[in-house]
Amino acid sequence: MDVIVLIATFWKETDPAGNVNEQTQFLKDLGLAGGALFLFVVVSELGTDLGLTIIGPLFDGG
């Protein structure tokens, strides 16, 4: 998440419209990173208890 703060520097933007655009992109990136972190924690904690497995003809060897 530190990368998001380093890349998105909306506080340095002098144009008001540019500031809004940069802040919007920053908040979207932050939300996506938070969602990915949440999914990582849920999958690592629950593991196979989630029942999210891919089986069947997709991985048939023959």
VENZIFEN-V80157 format. One record per helix or strand of 3 or more residues. SS is the DSSP state (a for helix, b for strand). FROM is the first residue (numbers start at 1). TO is the last residue. If there is no record, write none. Layout:
# VENZIFEN-V80157
SS;FROM;TO / SS;FROM;TO
This chain:
# VENZIFEN-V80157
a;2;7 / a;10;12 / a;16;50 / a;57;59
